[in-house]
Amino acid sequence: MPLVFPKDEPAWDDPNKTYSETVMREQKRIEEHHALVYTFPVWWYSMPAVMKGCIDRVWNHGFAYSPAKLPVQKVQWIALVGVTEEQFPNCQDGMRPAALSKFTF
């Protein structure tokens, strides 16, 4: 689902645009829940491209932002890293991700 096809491009002048069947199905699944949890491996200090592509397609204009808001109360992001806290480099502001200090093995 990472590729964005013309049918799924945001229509900035039409917040009521109908997107592809795949995107509409995923949006309906989101609407049926009050919270979302995304668990993913950190890939080059970010989420994997497939996940980013999915968000770009599904969290679309008129559904997740402007004028609408994402129709869930809470979104939890759980990023998994395969290193110890000492091996994970400092962020630009010098803070380490909170999860690293909570879940050390």
Backbone as numpy.savetxt, mean C-alpha at the origin, in Angstrom:
# Nx Ny Nz CAx CAy CAz Cx Cy Cz
-0.78 -8.07 -10.87 -1.57 -6.87 -10.87 -0.73 -5.59 -10.87
0.57 -5.63 -11.04 1.36 -4.41 -10.93 1.26 -3.46 -12.12
0.87 -3.94 -13.29 0.81 -3.06 -14.45 -0.44 -2.20 -14.42
-0.28 -0.93 -14.77 -1.43 -0.02 -14.84 -1.81 0.12 -16.31
-3.00 -0.34 -16.64 -3.50 -0.26 -18.00 -4.33 1.02 -18.17
-4.54 1.47 -19.40 -5.29 2.72 -19.62 -6.63 2.77 -18.89
-7.34 1.65 -18.83 -8.65 1.64 -18.16 -8.52 1.96 -16.67
-7.34 1.70 -16.10 -7.14 1.93 -14.67 -6.37 3.21 -14.36
-6.06 3.99 -15.38 -5.41 5.28 -15.14 -6.40 6.20 -14.42
-5.93 6.98 -13.47 -6.84 7.91 -12.79 -7.45 8.90 -13.77
-8.71 9.19 -13.58 -9.39 10.23 -14.37 -9.57 11.41 -13.43
-8.65 12.35 -13.47 -8.63 13.44 -12.51 -9.89 14.29 -12.56
-10.58 14.30 -13.70 -11.80 15.09 -13.82 -13.06 14.27 -13.57
-12.91 12.97 -13.24 -14.07 12.10 -13.03 -13.85 11.18 -11.83
-14.20 11.63 -10.62 -14.02 10.78 -9.44 -14.95 9.56 -9.41
-15.91 9.50 -10.32 -16.85 8.37 -10.38 -16.50 7.40 -11.50
-15.29 7.48 -12.01 -14.86 6.62 -13.11 -15.00 5.14 -12.73
-15.39 4.33 -13.70 -15.45 2.88 -13.51 -14.15 2.29 -14.02
-13.46 1.57 -13.15 -12.18 0.98 -13.50 -12.38 -0.46 -13.99
-11.31 -1.15 -14.29 -11.40 -2.52 -14.80 -12.08 -3.43 -13.77
-12.54 -4.57 -14.24 -13.22 -5.53 -13.37 -12.32 -5.97 -12.22
-11.05 -6.18 -12.51 -10.10 -6.60 -11.47 -9.98 -5.55 -10.38
-9.82 -4.31 -10.77 -9.68 -3.22 -9.80 -10.97 -3.03 -9.01
-12.09 -3.07 -9.69 -13.38 -2.90 -9.00 -13.61 -4.02 -7.98
-13.19 -5.24 -8.32 -13.32 -6.37 -7.39 -12.47 -6.14 -6.14
-11.24 -5.67 -6.33 -10.36 -5.41 -5.18 -10.88 -4.25 -4.34
-11.41 -3.23 -4.98 -11.98 -2.11 -4.23 -13.18 -2.57 -3.40
-13.99 -3.45 -3.96 -15.14 -3.99 -3.22 -14.67 -4.79 -2.01
-13.61 -5.57 -2.18 -13.06 -6.34 -1.05 -12.60 -5.40 0.06
-11.97 -4.30 -0.30 -11.52 -3.33 0.70 -12.71 -2.72 1.43
-13.76 -2.38 0.68 -14.94 -1.76 1.28 -15.65 -2.67 2.28
-15.45 -3.97 2.17 -16.11 -4.93 3.05 -15.40 -5.08 4.40
-14.30 -4.37 4.61 -13.53 -4.50 5.85 -13.31 -3.14 6.48
-13.10 -3.12 7.78 -12.85 -1.85 8.46 -11.37 -1.59 8.68
-10.52 -2.58 8.38 -9.08 -2.40 8.54 -8.35 -3.25 7.49
-7.15 -2.81 7.15 -6.29 -3.55 6.22 -4.94 -3.78 6.89
-4.36 -4.93 6.64 -3.01 -5.22 7.13 -2.19 -5.69 5.94
-1.10 -4.99 5.69 -0.19 -5.35 4.61 1.12 -5.82 5.22
1.51 -7.03 4.90 2.78 -7.59 5.36 3.64 -7.84 4.13
4.86 -7.35 4.17 5.71 -7.46 2.99 7.18 -7.41 3.37
8.03 -8.01 2.54 9.47 -7.91 2.78 9.97 -6.55 2.31
10.92 -6.00 3.03 11.54 -4.75 2.58 12.42 -5.09 1.39
12.21 -4.38 0.31 12.94 -4.64 -0.93 13.57 -3.33 -1.35
14.88 -3.23 -1.25 15.60 -1.99 -1.56 15.01 -0.82 -0.78
14.80 -1.03 0.51 14.32 0.00 1.45 12.90 0.46 1.16
12.11 -0.38 0.53 10.72 -0.03 0.22 9.90 -1.30 0.09
8.66 -1.15 -0.31 7.82 -2.31 -0.58 8.16 -2.87 -1.96
7.88 -4.15 -2.21 8.15 -4.72 -3.54 7.34 -4.00 -4.63
7.88 -3.99 -5.83 7.24 -3.31 -6.95 5.83 -3.84 -7.23
5.63 -5.14 -7.06 4.31 -5.72 -7.29 3.28 -5.11 -6.34
3.68 -4.93 -5.09 2.77 -4.34 -4.12 2.50 -2.87 -4.45
3.54 -2.14 -4.81 3.38 -0.73 -5.19 2.46 -0.61 -6.39
2.64 -1.50 -7.38 1.78 -1.48 -8.56 0.33 -1.76 -8.22
0.12 -2.69 -7.31 -1.25 -3.01 -6.88 -1.89 -1.81 -6.20
-1.17 -1.15 -5.33 -1.69 0.04 -4.66 -1.98 1.14 -5.68
-1.08 1.33 -6.63 -1.30 2.34 -7.67 -2.58 2.07 -8.46
-2.89 0.82 -8.69 -4.09 0.48 -9.47 -5.36 0.54 -8.64
-5.31 0.04 -7.41 -6.53 -0.13 -6.62 -6.87 1.12 -5.80
-5.89 1.73 -5.17 -6.14 2.92 -4.35 -6.19 4.12 -5.30
-7.21 4.19 -6.08 -7.26 5.14 -7.17 -8.05 6.39 -6.83
-7.92 7.39 -7.69 -8.66 8.66 -7.57 -10.15 8.37 -7.53
-10.84 8.95 -6.58 -12.27 8.71 -6.43 -12.58 7.54 -5.51
-11.56 6.75 -5.15 -11.76 5.63 -4.23 -10.99 5.86 -2.94
-9.71 6.12 -3.05 -8.86 6.26 -1.87 -8.49 7.71 -1.57
-8.65 8.59 -2.52 -8.29 9.99 -2.30 -9.04 10.88 -3.29
-9.18 12.10 -2.94 -9.69 13.21 -3.74 -10.86 12.87 -4.65
-12.06 13.10 -4.28 -12.56 13.66 -3.03 -12.82 12.59 -1.96
-12.82 11.34 -2.35 -13.10 10.25 -1.41 -11.90 10.00 -0.51
-12.12 9.28 0.56 -11.06 8.81 1.44 -11.09 7.29 1.43
-9.95 6.67 1.64 -9.90 5.21 1.69 -10.96 4.72 2.68
-11.86 3.82 2.25 -13.01 3.46 3.08 -12.72 2.45 4.19
-11.62 2.61 4.87 -11.31 1.76 6.02 -10.89 2.66 7.17
-11.00 2.15 8.38 -10.66 2.95 9.55 -9.18 2.92 9.86
-8.51 1.82 9.48 -7.10 1.68 9.85 -6.36 0.84 8.82
-5.12 1.23 8.55 -4.23 0.45 7.69 -2.95 0.20 8.48
-2.57 -1.05 8.59 -1.35 -1.43 9.31 -0.33 -1.93 8.29
0.87 -1.38 8.34 1.95 -1.79 7.44 2.97 -2.57 8.26
3.24 -3.80 7.88 4.23 -4.62 8.58 5.33 -4.95 7.58
6.47 -4.31 7.76 7.61 -4.52 6.87 8.57 -5.50 7.51
8.93 -6.54 6.79 9.81 -7.57 7.31 11.22 -7.40 6.75
12.20 -7.47 7.64 13.59 -7.38 7.22 14.33 -8.62 7.70
15.33 -9.04 6.96 16.06 -10.25 7.31 17.42 -9.97 7.92
17.49 -8.93 8.74 18.75 -8.58 9.39 18.49 -8.21 10.84
19.54 -8.12 11.60 19.40 -7.67 12.98 19.31 -6.15 13.01
18.98 -5.61 14.15 18.88 -4.16 14.29 20.22 -3.49 13.97
21.31 -4.10 14.39 22.63 -3.51 14.15 22.98 -3.50 12.66
22.48 -4.48 11.92 22.79 -4.55 10.50 21.94 -3.61 9.66
20.80 -3.19 10.20 19.90 -2.31 9.45 20.42 -0.88 9.56
20.69 -0.23 8.43 21.26 1.13 8.50 20.28 2.14 9.08
20.84 3.20 9.63 20.00 4.27 10.18 19.22 4.95 9.08
18.04 5.39 9.42 17.26 6.21 8.49 17.90 7.58 8.43
17.47 8.42 7.50 18.08 9.74 7.36 17.98 10.56 8.63
16.90 10.40 9.37 16.75 11.19 10.59 17.38 10.50 11.80
18.06 9.39 11.56 18.75 8.70 12.64 17.87 7.75 13.44
16.61 7.63 13.09 15.71 6.75 13.83 15.63 5.39 13.15
15.56 4.35 13.94 15.39 3.01 13.41 13.89 2.68 13.38
13.47 1.84 12.45 12.06 1.43 12.45 11.68 0.83 13.80
10.53 1.21 14.32 10.09 0.76 15.64 9.99 -0.75 15.72
9.59 -1.40 14.64 9.40 -2.85 14.67 10.69 -3.58 14.98
11.82 -3.03 14.58 13.09 -3.70 14.83 13.38 -3.81 16.31
13.02 -2.80 17.07 13.30 -2.86 18.50 12.29 -3.73 19.24
11.13 -3.98 18.65 10.11 -4.79 19.31 10.28 -6.28 19.02
10.78 -6.61 17.86 10.83 -8.00 17.45 12.25 -8.42 17.10
13.09 -8.53 18.07 14.45 -8.99 17.82 14.55 -10.46 18.21
15.34 -11.20 17.48 15.49 -12.64 17.71 16.90 -12.94 18.14
